[in-house]
């Protein structure tokens, strides 16, 4: 019972959340500040004050905060992750990018597994997760599973008349792999995130010409900053060991 309370305190306690943000490295704090500013400025200049635009802003703010904390293996990232994924599912449903809907639904569920596994594999002194290296055999298995899931999602997305199905269908398998690897603390998760973010940049850069509402522009900006963060996260996880 005490262990469960400790996990909940490290993840959802306001003191732990504040401490994790304050103990971020200077470079991570600057990156977080830039990511937050990009979301706010995009929202202000869009002129769109609809509920969906507001939800997109909230999604972006929760997402970039989550990303900065994941960069440094901070436990409270899962608090922001739950907020982000639940809001993102609504935005994705509205845009009919069903691969994204499934991906965020899976990510929402995986937050709870991550809360448990990260709490067991953290460096108590630094307050960060200890990153692991993936064996080559597991890497090949992961690749095969990713391809199989991709074709499954592609068939479903075509049946539902989704948009940009060939690109969008890659989002779910890559998110699944990224989330699983992240949950178990494997540093190779970042290659999945790099591909996801690159695909999302392409998808949302085309969505702004297809969808009504400036929220699509906000989502594109979010994907761009997420791609930049993935590059930073890859560098940090492969060098902090």
N, C-alpha and C positions, 0 to 999 in steps of 0.2 A: 504493500500500500504506500509506504513512504517513497519507494522508488518511482511509483506512478505519479505521486504528487510532485516529485523533483522534476520529472520529465515535463509535466504540465506547466510547472513554474518556469522552466527554462525556455519553453516554447511560447506560452501565452501570458506569462506574468509581465506586467508593465515595466517593472524594474529590469528584468532580463532583456526585454525588447529595447529599452533605452540604452542599457549598457552595451548591447551588441552593436548598436548604431554608433555609439560614442567611441568604441574601441576599434572601429574600422581604421585601416591604414590611411594615411593622408591621400595617397593616389586614389584609393577606392572612394573616399569621401568626395573628392573632386569629381570623379566619374559619376557618382550618384547625384551630385548637385547639378551637373550638366544634363543628365538624363531627366531629372525632375523639371528643370527649366524648359527643356525641349517640349515636354508634354503640356506644361502650363501655357507657354507662348503660342504653341499651335492651337490650343483651345481658344485663347483670347482673340487671336487673329482670324479664326475661322468664322466668327459671327454666328455660329450655330449654337443655340441654347436649348436644343431639344433634350428630352430625357435620354435618348440614345447617345447624344454627344457627351452629356454629363457622365453617363455610365462608362463611355470610352475613356474619358479623362481619368476616372477613378481606377479603371482597369490598368491604365498606363502607370499611374502613380504607385499602385500596389505592386505591379510587375517589376518596375525598376528598383524598388526598395528590396523586393525579394531577390532580385538578381545580385545586387551589391552584397547582400548577406550570404548568398550561396557562394559568391566569389571567394569569400574568406571562411567558408564552412561554419557559419554561425547558426545555431540551433533555431533561433526565432524566425529564420527565413520561412518556416512552414506556416507561421501565423499569416504572413503576407501572401504566401502561396495559396492558401485556402481562399482568401479574399479575392485574389487575382483570378484564379481559375473559375470560380463561380460566376464572376461578372463577365469573363471572357466568353463563356459558353453562350450567354445571352446575345452578345455582340455577334458571335459567329453564326448563331441560328438566324439572326436577322439578315446576314449577308449570304446565307445559303452555302457556306463553305463547310460542308458536313464533315470533311476530314478533320477540320479544326474543332468542330463540336465534339467529335469522338475523342480527339486528342486531349482537349481540356477536361472532358469528363474523366478520362483515365488519369490525367494528372491530378485531379481533385482527389480521387481515391488514393493515389499513391502518396499524397501528402501525409496520410496517417501512418503508413508503413515507414516513411522517411523519419517521422518524429521518433519512432521507436529505435530504428537502427542507428541513426545519427547520435542519439543519446548514449548508445553503448560503445561508440567508436570515436569519441572525441578526446582531444588532448585537454585535460582539465586545467592545466597551467595556462595554456594559450586560449582556451575556450573555443577551439576550432576542431573540425573534423580532421581525422588523419586519413589522407588520400591513399588509395591502393592502386597498384598496377595490375592490369588484366592479363592473364596468360594468353598466349597466341591461340591455343585450341578454343578457348571460350570466345575469342574474337571472331573466329570463323563461324562458330555456331550462331552468334549474334547476327552476323551478316546474312546468313541463310534465312533466319527467322524474319529479319527485316524485309527481305525480298518477298517472302510468302505472304506476309501481312499486307504489303503494298498492293499486290494484285487482288487480294480479297477486298480491300477498301475501294480499289478502283472500280470493281464490279458493282459494289453497293452505291458508290457515288454516281456512276453512270445511270443506274436505275432510278435514283432520286433526282436526276437532272441537275446535278450540282454544277457550280461554275469552276472552270479551269481544273477539270478533274485529274488530269495527269500530274500536274504539280501538286494540287491540293491533297491528293491521295497519298503523297509521300510524307505529309505532315504527321499523320497518326503513327505509322511504324517507327519513324525517327523519334517522335515524342515518347513512344513506349520504351524504346531502347534507352533514350536519354534519361527518362525517369527511373528506370530500373537500375541503370548504372549509377545514377546519382544517389539513389536510395542506399545502395551498398557501398558508396564512397569510392567508386572507380573514377580515376581522373580522365579516362578515355571517353567519358560522357560528353566532354566538350566538343568532340568531333561531330557527334549527333546534333548538338545545339548549333554548331556552325552551319551545318547543312540545313537544319530547320529554319534558322533565321534568314539564310540566303534565299531559300525558297519562298518564305513569307514576304520578303522584300519584293520579289518578283510578282507574287500573287496580288499583294495590296497595291503595288504600283499600277497594275492593270485594273484593279477594282475601283479606283478613283474615277475611271471613265465609264464604269458600268453601273455603279450603285449611286443612288441619290443620297445627298447629305454629306457634309464635310467630315463626318466621323471617319470616313475611309482615309482621309488625309492624316488624321490623328493616328490611325492604326499603322499607316505607312511609316510615319515618324517613329512610332514605338518600335516597329520592326527594325528600323535602321539603328536605333540606339541599342537594341538588344543584340544586333550583330556585332556592334562595336564592343559591347560588354562581353560577348562570347569570346572575342579575340583576347580581351584582357583576362578573362577567367581562365582560358587555356594557358596563357603565359604564367599566371599566378600559380595554378595547380601543378604545373610541370616544373616550377622552380622553387616552390616553398619546401619541398622535401630535402 
